[in-house]
């Protein structure tokens, strides 16, 4: 009886500890998603630089940051779209924010050229927030050997080279002022799931973004610089080819509000709470099952993409 009693006590104790752990995780999640106050973004500096800022998440983030009173440096490849976006944001904020633009095509310029150009453009500005949002994916799913060389270079150039060298250009000013925030927009393809077949190069570049964020986040935390990788799942943008937003697929505007609230917080952040909920569910699935489902889903996307491409010819 004594042995049985000890076993019962041990079992109850372990169960209680497990329950407390799970409750603690739930309370922490609620705090992070709904209750934790956002940081005063102006503390970092009066200017924010956003790459990929003329559409989708980037444009929405630019508008959201401007609404917080931050001046903007918009960076994208099309001068006309940059001009239209800057005018829209100025009008939206009654001319109370300054907006500058930089036209650079990451896919066509080398890293040193990118860094030099940005250093020259922001030399007189206290850029306190950098958002590396520019990203490029395939037009549709395809096997690794089917990805053309030009597309490979473009995806790597925009997602890796651009992010790396823009960060390299902005960091010295933050180090000098001993404060700053860098947000690298990652992807659920490299964080939430075990694999992302038929979008291999894209997912691999986003894995680089996540690791870059973790590492330099540790390197520069001591200098007052908060660096994080924000992880969206599907958002209704041109890149995802999803036009209608929903509860689990937010509009860029909805996502940007959550994104801005999360700036300066966790190193790896899923800022939109329904996405975080999806990630929790995904983590419960066996990798083998998830891999098979994703391969089946993207194989279907590949076939539809090929059919659509053939019709255009």
Secondary structure as UniProt FT lines:
FT   HELIX           2..30
FT   HELIX           31..35
FT   HELIX           41..43
FT   STRAND          47..51
FT   HELIX           56..67
FT   TURN            68..69
FT   STRAND          71..76
FT   HELIX           79..92
FT   TURN            93..95
FT   STRAND          99..103
FT   TURN            106..108
FT   HELIX           111..121
FT   TURN            122..124
FT   STRAND          127..132
FT   HELIX           144..146
FT   HELIX           149..156
FT   HELIX           157..162
FT   HELIX           163..177
FT   STRAND          180..185
FT   HELIX           188..191
FT   TURN            197..198
FT   HELIX           200..220
FT   HELIX           221..223
FT   STRAND          225..230
FT   TURN            238..241
FT   HELIX           252..262
FT   TURN            263..264
FT   STRAND          268..269
FT   HELIX           273..284
FT   HELIX           287..312
//
